[in-house]
Amino acid sequence: MARGGAVRCSKCGTENPVGRIFCRACGAKLDFSGLDRAPAGTRRPAALGFHPRGAIRALGAIVAAAAVLCLILALWPVSAMCRGDLSPGKAASCRNKLSELENALEEGKPAAIWFDENEINSYLAALISARRFRLPVTPYRRIWVEGIVLDLTAGGFRITAQVSWGPLRATLRLAGSPGGTADEPALVVKSFSVGRLPLPTRWATTAVRTLRGNSGELETVHRILENLTVIRLEDHRILCGV
């Protein structure tokens, strides 16, 4: 199609210099498909490749978005007790009752103390909230327990906690058995998720490790569960005794 530095018109056969786009004889657009390179003044698709400036801009946008997300999580207003049935006062009441029952168990005396379901749930919620979650990024420590359900089973117990994680709401499911040992933890993470999105369970392992009884608080709950005799769900009360 081309001879030397000329391009032949496919319509009239006239040879045109490489610099022309239209035939000088008939005005038809010239076909440059047979040439190794396009003539000056014509456009070709840009070759794909690495563009440093574009990569830097994309990286900057990602960093800015991550910074905004961390700022939102850090400044999002949260409350340790968001639900009306959980309160610090009920947690303190439950803590006092646990102390009374613990003293009775140590002295070997019979004890019968009523625990309102909201009291023990408030106590467990406050316990988890006080420990916080030691996660990799600082804003992630702003995790608070909104609600918690203690489900007693034949061989132990399960805890389902609804926690707030900045603007997100997560569900933490734990399972345990009374009187666990160091080799066999009394409390283990079953799942940790936001909605149906599972989160790494290792994010909650530190909190669970501190909840295993380092301060003796959870061990008190274990002893109560060991001595549990009657569960009255109809009036949402738990009767503990020996």
C-alpha positions as CSV (number, residue, x, y, z in Angstrom):
1,M,0.0,0.0,0.0
2,A,2.9,2.3,0.7
3,R,5.9,3.0,-1.4
4,G,8.9,4.7,0.2
5,G,7.4,7.6,2.2
6,A,4.1,7.7,0.4
7,V,0.6,6.3,1.1
8,R,-1.5,5.1,-1.8
9,C,-5.2,6.1,-1.7
10,S,-7.4,3.0,-1.7
11,K,-10.1,4.9,-3.7
12,C,-8.3,6.5,-6.6
13,G,-4.8,5.0,-6.2
14,T,-3.0,8.4,-5.9
15,E,0.1,8.3,-3.9
16,N,0.2,10.9,-1.0
17,P,3.0,11.9,1.3
18,V,3.0,10.3,4.8
19,G,2.1,13.5,6.5
20,R,-1.3,13.8,4.7
21,I,-4.5,12.5,6.2
22,F,-6.8,12.9,3.2
23,C,-6.0,12.1,-0.4
24,R,-4.9,15.2,-2.4
25,A,-6.8,14.0,-5.5
26,C,-10.2,12.7,-4.3
27,G,-10.3,13.9,-0.7
28,A,-10.8,10.3,0.7
29,K,-9.4,9.5,4.1
30,L,-6.1,7.6,3.8
31,D,-5.6,4.2,5.3
32,F,-2.4,3.9,7.4
33,S,-2.9,0.3,8.6
34,G,0.0,-0.8,6.4
35,L,2.5,1.6,8.0
36,D,4.6,0.8,11.1
37,R,3.8,4.1,12.7
38,A,1.0,6.7,12.3
39,P,1.9,10.0,10.6
40,A,2.4,13.2,12.4
41,G,-0.9,14.8,13.5
42,T,-2.8,11.5,13.9
43,R,-3.9,10.0,17.2
44,R,-3.5,6.4,18.3
45,P,-4.6,4.7,21.5
46,A,-2.1,5.3,24.3
47,A,0.0,2.2,25.2
48,L,-0.9,0.6,28.4
49,G,1.7,0.7,31.1
50,F,2.7,2.0,34.5
51,H,2.0,5.7,35.1
52,P,3.7,6.9,38.3
53,R,1.6,10.1,38.6
54,G,-1.6,8.1,38.4
55,A,-0.4,5.5,40.9
56,I,0.6,8.3,43.3
57,R,-2.8,10.0,43.0
58,A,-4.6,6.6,43.5
59,L,-2.5,5.9,46.6
60,G,-3.2,9.3,48.0
61,A,-6.9,8.8,47.5
62,I,-6.8,5.5,49.3
63,V,-4.8,7.0,52.2
64,A,-7.2,9.9,52.5
65,A,-10.2,7.6,52.5
66,A,-8.6,5.5,55.2
67,A,-7.8,8.6,57.3
68,V,-11.4,9.8,57.0
69,L,-12.7,6.4,58.1
70,C,-10.4,6.3,61.1
71,L,-11.5,9.8,62.0
72,I,-15.1,8.8,61.8
73,L,-14.5,5.7,64.0
74,A,-12.5,7.8,66.5
75,L,-15.0,10.6,66.8
76,W,-18.3,8.6,66.5
77,P,-20.4,9.2,69.6
78,V,-20.7,6.0,71.5
79,S,-22.1,4.9,74.9
80,A,-21.1,2.0,77.1
81,M,-24.8,1.3,77.9
82,C,-27.0,2.2,75.0
83,R,-30.0,0.1,75.7
84,G,-32.4,1.1,78.4
85,D,-32.4,-2.4,80.1
86,L,-28.6,-2.2,80.7
87,S,-27.2,0.4,83.1
88,P,-24.1,0.9,85.3
89,G,-26.3,0.9,88.4
90,K,-27.6,-2.6,87.6
91,A,-24.0,-3.7,86.9
92,A,-22.9,-2.4,90.3
93,S,-25.9,-4.2,92.0
94,C,-25.0,-7.4,90.3
95,R,-21.4,-7.0,91.4
96,N,-22.4,-6.6,95.0
97,K,-24.7,-9.7,94.9
98,L,-21.8,-11.7,93.4
99,S,-19.6,-10.6,96.3
100,E,-22.2,-11.7,98.8
101,L,-22.6,-15.1,97.1
102,E,-18.9,-15.5,96.8
103,N,-18.4,-14.9,100.5
104,A,-21.2,-17.4,101.3
105,L,-19.7,-20.0,99.0
106,E,-16.2,-19.6,100.6
107,E,-17.7,-20.0,104.1
108,G,-19.7,-23.0,103.0
109,K,-23.0,-21.5,104.0
110,P,-26.3,-21.8,102.0
111,A,-27.1,-18.9,99.8
112,A,-30.1,-17.9,97.8
113,I,-29.8,-14.6,95.9
114,W,-32.0,-13.4,93.1
115,F,-30.3,-12.0,90.1
116,D,-32.4,-10.0,87.6
117,E,-31.5,-10.9,84.0
118,N,-30.7,-7.3,83.2
119,E,-28.4,-7.1,86.2
120,I,-26.2,-9.9,85.2
121,N,-26.3,-8.8,81.6
122,S,-25.3,-5.3,82.6
123,Y,-22.5,-6.7,84.7
124,L,-21.1,-8.8,81.9
125,A,-21.5,-5.9,79.4
126,A,-19.7,-3.5,81.8
127,L,-17.0,-6.2,82.3
128,I,-16.3,-6.5,78.5
129,S,-16.6,-2.7,78.0
130,A,-14.1,-2.0,80.7
131,R,-11.6,-4.4,79.1
132,R,-12.1,-3.0,75.7
133,F,-10.8,-4.7,72.6
134,R,-7.1,-4.3,71.9
135,L,-7.2,-4.3,68.2
136,P,-4.4,-3.3,65.7
137,V,-5.6,0.3,65.1
138,T,-6.3,2.8,67.8
139,P,-9.9,3.8,66.7
140,Y,-10.9,0.2,66.8
141,R,-10.6,0.3,70.6
142,R,-13.8,2.3,70.7
143,I,-15.9,-0.8,70.9
144,W,-18.7,-0.8,73.4
145,V,-21.2,-3.4,74.5
146,E,-24.8,-2.4,73.7
147,G,-26.5,-5.6,74.8
148,I,-25.6,-9.1,76.0
149,V,-27.4,-12.3,76.4
150,L,-26.3,-15.1,78.7
151,D,-27.6,-18.5,77.6
152,L,-26.9,-21.3,80.1
153,T,-26.4,-24.8,78.7
154,A,-26.1,-28.2,80.2
155,G,-22.3,-28.2,79.9
156,G,-21.5,-24.6,80.2
157,F,-22.8,-21.3,78.8
158,R,-22.9,-19.1,75.7
159,I,-22.6,-15.3,75.6
160,T,-23.9,-13.3,72.6
161,A,-22.9,-9.7,72.8
162,Q,-24.0,-6.8,70.5
163,V,-21.2,-4.4,70.4
164,S,-20.9,-1.0,68.7
165,W,-17.8,-0.4,66.6
166,G,-18.0,3.3,65.7
167,P,-20.9,3.5,63.2
168,L,-20.9,-0.3,62.8
169,R,-22.8,-2.9,64.9
170,A,-21.0,-6.2,65.5
171,T,-22.1,-9.5,67.1
172,L,-19.6,-11.3,69.3
173,R,-20.4,-14.9,70.2
174,L,-18.5,-16.6,73.0
175,A,-18.8,-20.1,74.5
176,G,-17.4,-21.4,77.7
177,S,-17.6,-23.9,80.5
178,P,-17.5,-23.3,84.3
179,G,-14.1,-23.6,85.9
180,G,-11.8,-23.6,82.9
181,T,-8.1,-24.1,83.2
182,A,-5.1,-22.4,81.6
183,D,-4.7,-25.2,79.1
184,E,-8.4,-25.3,78.4
185,P,-9.8,-21.8,78.3
186,A,-13.2,-21.3,80.0
187,L,-14.2,-18.8,77.4
188,V,-13.5,-19.0,73.6
189,V,-14.5,-17.0,70.6
190,K,-17.1,-18.7,68.4
191,S,-17.6,-15.9,65.9
192,F,-17.2,-12.2,65.5
193,S,-19.1,-10.5,62.7
194,V,-20.7,-7.3,61.4
195,G,-24.1,-8.4,60.0
196,R,-23.2,-11.4,57.9
197,L,-19.7,-10.3,57.3
198,P,-17.3,-12.3,59.5
199,L,-14.4,-10.6,61.2
200,P,-11.1,-12.2,62.2
201,T,-11.6,-13.9,65.6
202,R,-8.1,-13.0,66.6
203,W,-9.4,-9.4,67.0
204,A,-11.3,-10.5,70.1
205,T,-8.8,-13.1,71.5
206,T,-7.0,-10.5,73.6
207,A,-10.3,-9.4,75.2
208,V,-11.3,-13.0,75.9
209,R,-7.8,-13.7,77.3
210,T,-8.3,-11.0,79.9
211,L,-11.9,-12.2,80.6
212,R,-10.8,-15.7,81.4
213,G,-10.3,-14.7,85.0
214,N,-7.1,-12.7,85.4
215,S,-8.9,-10.4,87.8
216,G,-11.1,-13.2,89.3
217,E,-14.3,-11.5,88.1
218,L,-15.2,-14.1,85.5
219,E,-14.2,-16.9,87.8
220,T,-16.9,-15.6,90.2
221,V,-19.4,-16.0,87.4
222,H,-18.1,-19.5,86.9
223,R,-18.6,-20.5,90.5
224,I,-22.2,-19.2,90.3
225,L,-22.8,-21.3,87.3
226,E,-21.3,-24.3,89.0
227,N,-23.7,-23.8,91.9
228,L,-26.7,-22.9,89.7
229,T,-29.8,-24.9,90.9
230,V,-32.9,-23.2,89.4
231,I,-33.4,-21.1,86.3
232,R,-36.8,-19.2,86.2
233,L,-37.2,-17.8,82.7
234,E,-40.8,-16.9,83.0
235,D,-40.1,-13.8,85.2
236,H,-36.6,-13.2,83.8
237,R,-34.9,-14.0,87.0
238,I,-32.1,-16.4,87.9
239,L,-32.1,-18.1,91.3
240,C,-28.6,-19.1,92.4
241,G,-27.9,-21.1,95.5
242,V,-26.1,-24.2,97.0
